[in-house]
């Protein structure tokens, strides 16, 4: 990589056990010279191993700043410089998001120790939903729990922010100011209702395990199920967490795989795989209806994420039955993965999301 005098932005998008990394020599227009995913099975030494991996691919002389996705941001919505005070605040939030924050904090600290003069910024995934109406943020729990931060936050905000920018570029400002449902469908799945350019509601709530079913997460679950497991089987909290986050969803229902491509390949001979796919489509379709109700209608539906962008069969099955919302897919355009795949009153679009570019843009904006 040629030296650029520290003009590039490094974007780090850490999940619970994987990290997506992109290096942008410039962000407007974007010029990307690194785009990879690395997996870490455990915390503890992930920061050291990640830095070793990263420094074989990036000359840090070229890096002007680093932007990090941080999944949980409480009431914070603007990108912030990663300082000791901010890291201390993130550690206090670990109880709210034990799946993502530990690795995110570990990577920020490891980079700070190895490259102390390099500016690092955190970009909150919950920020996009900060302006949701109060009624959409509330949970029906005692008010003293709300005072402790128990409310609906919403996630996938970096993806949604990027999708809204792209929708405006592709379809014009009027489309992005209309009634839009964004469907980020992948191993983690959620949907958001956006009206007038601002989040109105979203399927995920207090945690990333809520909303529609996902690859290994339950999505919304009757709390009576958890009470039953506690009383009947005396499950400890860690056992419950493992079931909710890592053993359910497509994997739990199919008993074979969390990968939608594999499950579609097993249909129709594998009844369990077929039921997992059918349930997923049913839950996403219900979520679209509910979010349209929250906005009083629908003008544009956007599919994004690994499933939303790449599976014509899933898009068809999700949209079937939503004709009352003005959705009418064009089968040829859908099969060709065209940008606009509908012929009805409501536009249905495929937009490839780019969380890493959004992170880089946000970091550049505060430099």
ZAZA-741813 format. One record per residue (C-alpha): x, y, z; residue number from 1; residue in three letters. Coordinates in pm, 1 decimal. Example, Ala and Ser with C-alpha at 12.3 -4.5 7.8 and 13.67 -1.06 7.14 Angstrom:
2
+----------+----------+----------+------+------+
:        X :        Y :        Z : resi : resn :
+----------+----------+----------+------+------+
:   1230.0 :   -450.0 :    780.0 :    1 :  Ala :
:   1367.0 :   -106.0 :    714.0 :    2 :  Ser :
+----------+----------+----------+------+------+
This chain:
367
+----------+----------+----------+------+------+
:        X :        Y :        Z : resi : resn :
+----------+----------+----------+------+------+
:      0.0 :      0.0 :      0.0 :    1 :  Unk :
:    143.7 :    338.0 :    -95.4 :    2 :  Unk :
:    194.1 :    593.0 :    177.3 :    3 :  Unk :
:    -69.0 :    863.8 :    173.3 :    4 :  Unk :
:     54.8 :   1081.6 :    456.8 :    5 :  Unk :
:   -206.5 :    958.9 :    698.4 :    6 :  Unk :
:   -504.1 :   1057.4 :    484.7 :    7 :  Unk :
:   -699.2 :    731.0 :    503.8 :    8 :  Unk :
:   -971.6 :    619.0 :    743.6 :    9 :  Unk :
:   -970.1 :    269.5 :    894.4 :   10 :  Unk :
:  -1320.5 :    138.6 :    972.2 :   11 :  Unk :
:  -1357.3 :   -143.7 :   1226.8 :   12 :  Unk :
:  -1694.7 :   -312.6 :   1258.1 :   13 :  Unk :
:  -1676.9 :   -557.2 :   1549.4 :   14 :  Unk :
:  -1951.6 :   -806.1 :   1623.9 :   15 :  Unk :
:  -1960.3 :  -1063.0 :   1902.7 :   16 :  Unk :
:  -1688.2 :  -1281.5 :   1747.3 :   17 :  Unk :
:  -1612.0 :  -1141.8 :   1401.2 :   18 :  Unk :
:  -1460.5 :   -814.9 :   1285.5 :   19 :  Unk :
:  -1513.4 :   -651.0 :    947.2 :   20 :  Unk :
:  -1232.8 :   -416.6 :    849.0 :   21 :  Unk :
:  -1212.1 :   -167.8 :    563.6 :   22 :  Unk :
:   -949.1 :     93.9 :    480.8 :   23 :  Unk :
:  -1061.6 :    394.1 :    279.6 :   24 :  Unk :
:   -793.0 :    598.2 :    108.8 :   25 :  Unk :
:  -1072.6 :    851.8 :     65.3 :   26 :  Unk :
:  -1441.1 :    852.9 :    154.0 :   27 :  Unk :
:  -1581.2 :   1102.3 :   -100.4 :   28 :  Unk :
:  -1597.4 :    941.1 :   -346.9 :   29 :  Unk :
:  -1500.8 :    624.4 :   -160.6 :   30 :  Unk :
:  -1181.0 :    446.1 :   -254.9 :   31 :  Unk :
:  -1142.3 :    123.2 :    -58.0 :   32 :  Unk :
:   -812.3 :    -66.4 :    -52.9 :   33 :  Unk :
:   -891.9 :   -321.0 :    219.7 :   34 :  Unk :
:  -1217.7 :   -506.0 :    283.8 :   35 :  Unk :
:  -1194.3 :   -823.8 :    492.7 :   36 :  Unk :
:  -1363.1 :  -1019.1 :    770.1 :   37 :  Unk :
:  -1171.5 :  -1192.8 :   1048.1 :   38 :  Unk :
:  -1316.9 :  -1425.2 :   1311.6 :   39 :  Unk :
:  -1214.9 :  -1456.4 :   1675.9 :   40 :  Unk :
:  -1362.0 :  -1737.4 :   1881.1 :   41 :  Unk :
:  -1283.9 :  -1588.4 :   2222.6 :   42 :  Unk :
:  -1215.8 :  -1259.6 :   2394.2 :   43 :  Unk :
:   -906.7 :  -1213.0 :   2610.6 :   44 :  Unk :
:   -631.6 :  -1196.3 :   2350.0 :   45 :  Unk :
:   -847.1 :  -1099.1 :   2053.6 :   46 :  Unk :
:   -702.8 :   -747.4 :   2057.2 :   47 :  Unk :
:   -345.4 :   -872.0 :   2028.1 :   48 :  Unk :
:   -429.1 :  -1127.9 :   1759.5 :   49 :  Unk :
:   -637.8 :   -876.7 :   1566.9 :   50 :  Unk :
:   -360.5 :   -616.4 :   1567.6 :   51 :  Unk :
:   -109.3 :   -873.6 :   1447.4 :   52 :  Unk :
:   -344.0 :   -964.4 :   1164.4 :   53 :  Unk :
:   -422.6 :   -599.4 :   1082.5 :   54 :  Unk :
:    -65.0 :   -471.8 :   1081.2 :   55 :  Unk :
:     24.7 :   -726.6 :    814.7 :   56 :  Unk :
:   -234.4 :   -562.3 :    589.9 :   57 :  Unk :
:   -229.3 :   -191.7 :    673.5 :   58 :  Unk :
:     63.9 :     48.7 :    699.1 :   59 :  Unk :
:    -43.6 :    267.6 :    989.8 :   60 :  Unk :
:    158.2 :    556.7 :    847.6 :   61 :  Unk :
:   -129.7 :    583.7 :    601.3 :   62 :  Unk :
:   -401.9 :    592.3 :    869.4 :   63 :  Unk :
:   -534.1 :    932.5 :    967.0 :   64 :  Unk :
:   -802.4 :    803.6 :   1204.0 :   65 :  Unk :
:   -991.9 :    490.1 :   1307.7 :   66 :  Unk :
:  -1368.1 :    461.6 :   1329.6 :   67 :  Unk :
:  -1528.8 :    186.9 :   1539.9 :   68 :  Unk :
:  -1882.7 :     57.1 :   1539.0 :   69 :  Unk :
:  -2011.3 :     42.3 :   1895.8 :   70 :  Unk :
:  -2340.9 :   -143.7 :   1911.0 :   71 :  Unk :
:  -2486.9 :     18.3 :   2221.9 :   72 :  Unk :
:  -2491.2 :    393.7 :   2285.6 :   73 :  Unk :
:  -2761.6 :    462.0 :   2546.7 :   74 :  Unk :
:  -2868.4 :    825.0 :   2486.4 :   75 :  Unk :
:  -2559.5 :    918.9 :   2283.2 :   76 :  Unk :
:  -2604.9 :    977.0 :   1911.7 :   77 :  Unk :
:  -2301.6 :   1166.4 :   1774.7 :   78 :  Unk :
:  -1962.2 :   1009.0 :   1695.1 :   79 :  Unk :
:  -1719.7 :   1060.8 :   1983.8 :   80 :  Unk :
:  -1344.5 :   1055.1 :   2032.3 :   81 :  Unk :
:  -1235.0 :    741.5 :   2218.2 :   82 :  Unk :
:  -1091.6 :    879.2 :   2542.7 :   83 :  Unk :
:  -1026.9 :    708.1 :   2877.8 :   84 :  Unk :
:  -1348.2 :    867.4 :   3007.8 :   85 :  Unk :
:  -1549.4 :    728.9 :   2718.1 :   86 :  Unk :
:  -1400.8 :    380.6 :   2762.4 :   87 :  Unk :
:  -1492.4 :    393.3 :   3131.2 :   88 :  Unk :
:  -1848.7 :    480.0 :   3029.1 :   89 :  Unk :
:  -1859.5 :    190.1 :   2782.1 :   90 :  Unk :
:  -1749.1 :    -49.2 :   3057.6 :   91 :  Unk :
:  -2042.9 :     65.5 :   3270.5 :   92 :  Unk :
:  -2269.6 :    -31.4 :   2982.5 :   93 :  Unk :
:  -2138.9 :   -387.7 :   2957.9 :   94 :  Unk :
:  -2441.9 :   -518.3 :   3145.2 :   95 :  Unk :
:  -2665.9 :   -382.3 :   2868.1 :   96 :  Unk :
:  -2477.4 :   -543.4 :   2578.9 :   97 :  Unk :
:  -2249.0 :   -826.3 :   2695.1 :   98 :  Unk :
:  -2241.7 :   -979.8 :   2345.2 :   99 :  Unk :
:  -2079.7 :   -690.8 :   2155.1 :  100 :  Unk :
:  -1924.0 :   -435.3 :   2388.2 :  101 :  Unk :
:  -1642.9 :   -653.5 :   2533.5 :  102 :  Unk :
:  -1476.1 :   -711.4 :   2196.6 :  103 :  Unk :
:  -1538.9 :   -353.7 :   2081.5 :  104 :  Unk :
:  -1374.0 :   -212.0 :   2395.0 :  105 :  Unk :
:  -1087.0 :   -458.5 :   2369.7 :  106 :  Unk :
:  -1003.9 :   -355.2 :   2013.0 :  107 :  Unk :
:  -1016.5 :     18.2 :   2095.3 :  108 :  Unk :
:   -783.3 :    -32.8 :   2391.9 :  109 :  Unk :
:   -540.1 :   -252.7 :   2197.6 :  110 :  Unk :
:   -512.1 :     -0.3 :   1915.1 :  111 :  Unk :
:   -471.1 :    284.1 :   2163.8 :  112 :  Unk :
:   -179.4 :    111.3 :   2334.4 :  113 :  Unk :
:     -3.1 :     23.0 :   2008.2 :  114 :  Unk :
:    -73.6 :    356.0 :   1833.9 :  115 :  Unk :
:   -133.9 :    611.4 :   2111.8 :  116 :  Unk :
:   -128.8 :    917.9 :   1887.0 :  117 :  Unk :
:   -386.2 :    784.0 :   1642.2 :  118 :  Unk :
:   -733.8 :    940.8 :   1679.4 :  119 :  Unk :
:  -1008.1 :    681.3 :   1735.2 :  120 :  Unk :
:  -1380.8 :    753.2 :   1716.3 :  121 :  Unk :
:  -1683.1 :    547.8 :   1819.3 :  122 :  Unk :
:  -1995.8 :    543.4 :   1603.3 :  123 :  Unk :
:  -2305.9 :    420.8 :   1784.2 :  124 :  Unk :
:  -2535.3 :    168.0 :   1615.6 :  125 :  Unk :
:  -2828.9 :    287.4 :   1827.5 :  126 :  Unk :
:  -2789.1 :    653.9 :   1725.6 :  127 :  Unk :
:  -3015.9 :    633.0 :   1420.8 :  128 :  Unk :
:  -3318.1 :    561.3 :   1641.9 :  129 :  Unk :
:  -3266.5 :    834.8 :   1902.3 :  130 :  Unk :
:  -3547.8 :   1050.5 :   1762.6 :  131 :  Unk :
:  -3812.6 :    777.3 :   1772.5 :  132 :  Unk :
:  -4133.1 :    895.2 :   1942.1 :  133 :  Unk :
:  -4140.6 :    827.5 :   2313.6 :  134 :  Unk :
:  -4422.0 :    575.4 :   2272.9 :  135 :  Unk :
:  -4199.4 :    370.4 :   2040.6 :  136 :  Unk :
:  -3916.8 :    374.5 :   2296.0 :  137 :  Unk :
:  -4125.8 :    268.2 :   2594.8 :  138 :  Unk :
:  -4154.7 :    -84.6 :   2729.6 :  139 :  Unk :
:  -4452.3 :   -187.3 :   2947.3 :  140 :  Unk :
:  -4243.8 :   -237.5 :   3263.3 :  141 :  Unk :
:  -4240.5 :    -56.4 :   3599.7 :  142 :  Unk :
:  -4110.3 :    297.6 :   3570.0 :  143 :  Unk :
:  -3819.7 :    235.3 :   3804.2 :  144 :  Unk :
:  -3683.5 :     -5.3 :   3540.7 :  145 :  Unk :
:  -3716.7 :    261.5 :   3274.1 :  146 :  Unk :
:  -3510.1 :    487.1 :   3499.5 :  147 :  Unk :
:  -3237.1 :    219.5 :   3484.6 :  148 :  Unk :
:  -3228.0 :    241.4 :   3104.3 :  149 :  Unk :
:  -3470.3 :    -39.8 :   3023.8 :  150 :  Unk :
:  -3632.8 :     79.1 :   2701.6 :  151 :  Unk :
:  -3631.8 :     13.5 :   2329.2 :  152 :  Unk :
:  -3314.8 :    139.8 :   2159.0 :  153 :  Unk :
:  -3303.4 :    -26.2 :   1817.0 :  154 :  Unk :
:  -2990.4 :   -138.4 :   1633.2 :  155 :  Unk :
:  -2842.1 :   -168.1 :   1281.8 :  156 :  Unk :
:  -2840.9 :    212.2 :   1281.1 :  157 :  Unk :
:  -2520.6 :    249.6 :   1080.5 :  158 :  Unk :
:  -2667.3 :     30.5 :    808.9 :  159 :  Unk :
:  -2993.1 :    226.4 :    813.9 :  160 :  Unk :
:  -2814.6 :    562.5 :    793.6 :  161 :  Unk :
:  -2621.7 :    443.2 :    489.3 :  162 :  Unk :
:  -2933.9 :    300.1 :    324.1 :  163 :  Unk :
:  -3119.4 :    629.1 :    364.8 :  164 :  Unk :
:  -2832.6 :    820.8 :    204.2 :  165 :  Unk :
:  -2830.5 :    574.1 :    -84.4 :  166 :  Unk :
:  -3209.2 :    586.7 :   -122.3 :  167 :  Unk :
:  -3189.4 :    964.3 :   -155.8 :  168 :  Unk :
:  -2912.2 :    934.6 :   -414.1 :  169 :  Unk :
:  -3087.9 :    664.4 :   -617.3 :  170 :  Unk :
:  -3451.9 :    771.0 :   -595.0 :  171 :  Unk :
:  -3438.1 :   1135.6 :   -494.6 :  172 :  Unk :
:  -3501.0 :   1333.9 :   -178.2 :  173 :  Unk :
:  -3878.4 :   1292.7 :   -202.6 :  174 :  Unk :
:  -3844.6 :    912.8 :   -175.4 :  175 :  Unk :
:  -3620.0 :    936.0 :    129.2 :  176 :  Unk :
:  -3865.2 :   1177.4 :    294.4 :  177 :  Unk :
:  -4159.2 :    942.0 :    240.2 :  178 :  Unk :
:  -4275.6 :    637.8 :    437.1 :  179 :  Unk :
:  -3986.9 :    392.6 :    415.0 :  180 :  Unk :
:  -3933.5 :     48.1 :    563.4 :  181 :  Unk :
:  -3572.2 :    -69.1 :    571.4 :  182 :  Unk :
:  -3523.9 :   -445.7 :    602.8 :  183 :  Unk :
:  -3169.0 :   -536.2 :    706.8 :  184 :  Unk :
:  -3189.7 :   -914.1 :    675.0 :  185 :  Unk :
:  -2889.1 :  -1131.9 :    751.3 :  186 :  Unk :
:  -2760.5 :  -1350.8 :   1032.6 :  187 :  Unk :
:  -2880.4 :  -1061.3 :   1246.6 :  188 :  Unk :
:  -3207.7 :   -919.6 :   1114.9 :  189 :  Unk :
:  -3412.5 :   -613.6 :   1191.3 :  190 :  Unk :
:  -3647.0 :   -368.4 :   1021.2 :  191 :  Unk :
:  -3700.6 :      3.3 :   1069.6 :  192 :  Unk :
:  -3981.5 :    242.7 :    981.4 :  193 :  Unk :
:  -3852.4 :    580.9 :    862.9 :  194 :  Unk :
:  -4076.0 :    878.4 :    788.9 :  195 :  Unk :
:  -3953.5 :   1225.1 :    699.7 :  196 :  Unk :
:  -3598.9 :   1088.8 :    713.6 :  197 :  Unk :
:  -3622.8 :    993.8 :   1082.4 :  198 :  Unk :
:  -3673.6 :    661.3 :   1257.3 :  199 :  Unk :
:  -4032.6 :    611.6 :   1370.1 :  200 :  Unk :
:  -4007.5 :    255.1 :   1500.4 :  201 :  Unk :
:  -3793.3 :    -55.4 :   1465.8 :  202 :  Unk :
:  -3827.8 :   -426.9 :   1527.4 :  203 :  Unk :
:  -3530.4 :   -461.4 :   1764.0 :  204 :  Unk :
:  -3578.3 :   -315.6 :   2107.6 :  205 :  Unk :
:  -3370.7 :   -333.2 :   2425.0 :  206 :  Unk :
:  -3132.5 :   -596.1 :   2289.7 :  207 :  Unk :
:  -3008.5 :   -736.9 :   1960.7 :  208 :  Unk :
:  -3195.4 :  -1061.6 :   2039.3 :  209 :  Unk :
:  -3537.9 :   -899.0 :   1996.7 :  210 :  Unk :
:  -3760.7 :   -849.9 :   1694.5 :  211 :  Unk :
:  -3783.9 :  -1103.0 :   1411.7 :  212 :  Unk :
:  -3612.1 :  -1442.5 :   1438.0 :  213 :  Unk :
:  -3251.7 :  -1450.4 :   1316.1 :  214 :  Unk :
:  -2975.2 :  -1695.1 :   1236.2 :  215 :  Unk :
:  -2928.9 :  -1814.3 :   1594.0 :  216 :  Unk :
:  -3130.8 :  -1559.6 :   1798.4 :  217 :  Unk :
:  -3491.7 :  -1605.3 :   1904.4 :  218 :  Unk :
:  -3626.1 :  -1263.5 :   1822.2 :  219 :  Unk :
:  -3928.8 :  -1167.1 :   2033.1 :  220 :  Unk :
:  -4009.0 :  -1444.9 :   2278.7 :  221 :  Unk :
:  -4295.0 :  -1487.9 :   2523.9 :  222 :  Unk :
:  -4140.1 :  -1419.3 :   2867.7 :  223 :  Unk :
:  -4348.5 :  -1710.0 :   2994.9 :  224 :  Unk :
:  -4111.2 :  -1941.7 :   2808.6 :  225 :  Unk :
:  -3819.3 :  -1807.2 :   3010.9 :  226 :  Unk :
:  -4018.6 :  -1838.7 :   3333.6 :  227 :  Unk :
:  -4095.4 :  -2200.8 :   3245.6 :  228 :  Unk :
:  -3727.9 :  -2280.0 :   3183.1 :  229 :  Unk :
:  -3629.1 :  -2114.3 :   3509.1 :  230 :  Unk :
:  -3891.3 :  -2299.7 :   3713.4 :  231 :  Unk :
:  -3911.0 :  -2637.8 :   3541.1 :  232 :  Unk :
:  -3545.8 :  -2688.5 :   3442.0 :  233 :  Unk :
:  -3380.3 :  -2437.2 :   3677.8 :  234 :  Unk :
:  -3168.7 :  -2296.6 :   3398.7 :  235 :  Unk :
:  -2901.3 :  -2050.5 :   3509.1 :  236 :  Unk :
:  -2876.0 :  -1711.1 :   3339.3 :  237 :  Unk :
:  -2582.8 :  -1818.9 :   3121.2 :  238 :  Unk :
:  -2781.9 :  -2117.7 :   2993.6 :  239 :  Unk :
:  -3073.7 :  -1889.6 :   2906.9 :  240 :  Unk :
:  -2843.3 :  -1644.7 :   2729.6 :  241 :  Unk :
:  -2688.4 :  -1925.2 :   2525.6 :  242 :  Unk :
:  -3030.7 :  -2048.9 :   2417.1 :  243 :  Unk :
:  -3158.1 :  -1700.3 :   2328.9 :  244 :  Unk :
:  -2851.9 :  -1580.9 :   2138.4 :  245 :  Unk :
:  -2678.1 :  -1889.5 :   2001.9 :  246 :  Unk :
:  -2912.4 :  -2192.0 :   1981.0 :  247 :  Unk :
:  -3238.9 :  -2055.2 :   1845.7 :  248 :  Unk :
:  -3365.5 :  -1883.3 :   1531.6 :  249 :  Unk :
:  -3304.8 :  -2063.7 :   1202.4 :  250 :  Unk :
:  -3056.6 :  -2297.9 :   1371.0 :  251 :  Unk :
:  -3292.3 :  -2392.8 :   1651.6 :  252 :  Unk :
:  -3596.7 :  -2454.4 :   1431.8 :  253 :  Unk :
:  -3409.8 :  -2638.5 :   1155.6 :  254 :  Unk :
:  -3173.5 :  -2822.1 :   1393.3 :  255 :  Unk :
:  -2916.6 :  -2818.2 :   1112.8 :  256 :  Unk :
:  -2801.0 :  -2469.9 :   1007.5 :  257 :  Unk :
:  -2827.2 :  -2095.3 :   1063.5 :  258 :  Unk :
:  -2732.9 :  -2033.7 :    698.8 :  259 :  Unk :
:  -3035.8 :  -1941.9 :    488.0 :  260 :  Unk :
:  -2865.6 :  -2065.4 :    170.0 :  261 :  Unk :
:  -2823.8 :  -2410.7 :    317.8 :  262 :  Unk :
:  -3182.0 :  -2422.2 :    439.4 :  263 :  Unk :
:  -3322.4 :  -2318.4 :    103.1 :  264 :  Unk :
:  -3114.5 :  -2594.5 :    -55.3 :  265 :  Unk :
:  -3270.3 :  -2850.5 :    181.9 :  266 :  Unk :
:  -3627.6 :  -2759.7 :     89.0 :  267 :  Unk :
:  -3866.1 :  -2932.9 :     39.6 :  268 :  Unk :
:  -3721.9 :  -3268.0 :    145.4 :  269 :  Unk :
:  -3625.1 :  -3144.0 :    494.2 :  270 :  Unk :
:  -3942.2 :  -3042.5 :    679.6 :  271 :  Unk :
:  -3750.2 :  -2873.8 :    961.9 :  272 :  Unk :
:  -3553.7 :  -2657.5 :    718.5 :  273 :  Unk :
:  -3873.1 :  -2568.6 :    533.3 :  274 :  Unk :
:  -4046.8 :  -2468.1 :    855.9 :  275 :  Unk :
:  -3750.6 :  -2251.5 :    960.3 :  276 :  Unk :
:  -3758.9 :  -2063.1 :    629.7 :  277 :  Unk :
:  -4137.8 :  -2028.9 :    636.3 :  278 :  Unk :
:  -4135.7 :  -1895.7 :    992.9 :  279 :  Unk :
:  -3863.7 :  -1643.7 :    907.9 :  280 :  Unk :
:  -4058.7 :  -1509.2 :    608.2 :  281 :  Unk :
:  -4378.4 :  -1498.1 :    812.6 :  282 :  Unk :
:  -4217.0 :  -1295.5 :   1092.1 :  283 :  Unk :
:  -4055.0 :  -1048.4 :    853.1 :  284 :  Unk :
:  -4384.1 :  -1007.2 :    663.5 :  285 :  Unk :
:  -4569.4 :   -939.4 :    991.9 :  286 :  Unk :
:  -4304.3 :   -683.3 :   1090.1 :  287 :  Unk :
:  -4347.7 :   -499.9 :    759.7 :  288 :  Unk :
:  -4722.6 :   -479.7 :    821.6 :  289 :  Unk :
:  -4675.1 :   -353.5 :   1176.1 :  290 :  Unk :
:  -4422.1 :    -88.7 :   1076.2 :  291 :  Unk :
:  -4643.0 :     28.2 :    789.9 :  292 :  Unk :
:  -4922.3 :     70.2 :   1044.6 :  293 :  Unk :
:  -4691.1 :    281.9 :   1261.9 :  294 :  Unk :
:  -4642.2 :    520.4 :    967.0 :  295 :  Unk :
:  -4994.6 :    509.0 :    824.0 :  296 :  Unk :
:  -4885.8 :    340.6 :    502.9 :  297 :  Unk :
:  -4584.0 :    256.7 :    288.3 :  298 :  Unk :
:  -4411.1 :    425.6 :     -5.3 :  299 :  Unk :
:  -4081.7 :    235.2 :    -25.7 :  300 :  Unk :
:  -3954.6 :   -100.0 :     99.2 :  301 :  Unk :
:  -3577.5 :   -154.5 :     91.8 :  302 :  Unk :
:  -3412.3 :   -496.4 :    118.3 :  303 :  Unk :
:  -3053.5 :   -505.3 :    244.2 :  304 :  Unk :
:  -2816.4 :   -741.0 :    428.0 :  305 :  Unk :
:  -2688.9 :  -1078.8 :    313.0 :  306 :  Unk :
:  -3035.4 :  -1234.4 :    281.5 :  307 :  Unk :
:  -3218.4 :   -924.0 :    164.9 :  308 :  Unk :
:  -2964.7 :   -842.3 :   -106.0 :  309 :  Unk :
:  -2899.2 :  -1191.4 :   -239.4 :  310 :  Unk :
:  -3209.4 :  -1410.1 :   -207.0 :  311 :  Unk :
:  -3476.8 :  -1347.5 :   -470.0 :  312 :  Unk :
:  -3675.7 :  -1643.3 :   -334.5 :  313 :  Unk :
:  -3690.9 :  -1493.9 :     15.4 :  314 :  Unk :
:  -3786.1 :  -1149.2 :   -113.6 :  315 :  Unk :
:  -4072.4 :  -1305.6 :   -311.8 :  316 :  Unk :
:  -4197.7 :  -1509.2 :    -16.4 :  317 :  Unk :
:  -4179.5 :  -1212.5 :    220.3 :  318 :  Unk :
:  -4369.1 :   -982.3 :    -17.6 :  319 :  Unk :
:  -4637.0 :  -1236.4 :   -111.1 :  320 :  Unk :
:  -4951.6 :  -1125.4 :     68.5 :  321 :  Unk :
:  -4846.8 :   -761.4 :    104.8 :  322 :  Unk :
:  -5035.5 :   -644.2 :   -201.2 :  323 :  Unk :
:  -5268.5 :   -447.5 :     27.1 :  324 :  Unk :
:  -4969.9 :   -218.2 :     95.4 :  325 :  Unk :
:  -4920.0 :   -153.6 :   -276.4 :  326 :  Unk :
:  -4638.1 :   -407.8 :   -311.8 :  327 :  Unk :
:  -4625.4 :   -597.6 :   -639.8 :  328 :  Unk :
:  -4292.3 :   -758.8 :   -727.5 :  329 :  Unk :
:  -4177.4 :   -799.2 :  -1085.4 :  330 :  Unk :
:  -4051.7 :  -1159.2 :  -1093.9 :  331 :  Unk :
:  -3794.8 :  -1093.0 :  -1367.9 :  332 :  Unk :
:  -3650.0 :   -785.5 :  -1199.8 :  333 :  Unk :
:  -3645.8 :   -966.4 :   -865.2 :  334 :  Unk :
:  -3462.9 :  -1266.1 :  -1011.9 :  335 :  Unk :
:  -3209.4 :  -1030.1 :  -1172.7 :  336 :  Unk :
:  -3151.3 :   -850.8 :   -837.9 :  337 :  Unk :
:  -3231.0 :   -516.4 :  -1003.3 :  338 :  Unk :
:  -3221.4 :   -199.9 :   -796.0 :  339 :  Unk :
:  -3597.6 :   -151.7 :   -839.0 :  340 :  Unk :
:  -3787.6 :   -482.5 :   -837.5 :  341 :  Unk :
:  -4152.4 :   -375.5 :   -821.9 :  342 :  Unk :
:  -4432.0 :   -254.1 :  -1047.1 :  343 :  Unk :
:  -4685.1 :   -157.1 :   -779.4 :  344 :  Unk :
:  -4767.5 :    168.5 :   -603.6 :  345 :  Unk :
:  -4505.1 :    104.1 :   -335.4 :  346 :  Unk :
:  -4148.2 :     86.8 :   -463.3 :  347 :  Unk :
:  -3945.2 :   -217.8 :   -358.8 :  348 :  Unk :
:  -3570.3 :   -169.9 :   -386.1 :  349 :  Unk :
:  -3251.3 :   -364.7 :   -323.2 :  350 :  Unk :
:  -2968.8 :   -154.0 :   -182.0 :  351 :  Unk :
:  -2637.8 :   -309.1 :    -84.1 :  352 :  Unk :
:  -2556.5 :   -176.9 :    260.5 :  353 :  Unk :
:  -2210.3 :    -58.1 :    365.8 :  354 :  Unk :
:  -2169.6 :     -9.9 :    739.8 :  355 :  Unk :
:  -1791.5 :     29.6 :    707.9 :  356 :  Unk :
:  -1824.2 :    322.1 :    467.3 :  357 :  Unk :
:  -2076.3 :    482.9 :    702.7 :  358 :  Unk :
:  -1829.2 :    443.4 :    991.2 :  359 :  Unk :
:  -1554.4 :    603.4 :    780.7 :  360 :  Unk :
:  -1781.2 :    892.3 :    681.2 :  361 :  Unk :
:  -1877.6 :    959.4 :   1041.5 :  362 :  Unk :
:  -1515.6 :    947.2 :   1159.6 :  363 :  Unk :
:  -1409.1 :   1181.5 :    880.7 :  364 :  Unk :
:  -1690.7 :   1422.0 :    968.2 :  365 :  Unk :
:  -1554.9 :   1482.4 :   1319.2 :  366 :  Unk :
:  -1186.1 :   1502.9 :   1230.7 :  367 :  Unk :
+----------+----------+----------+------+------+
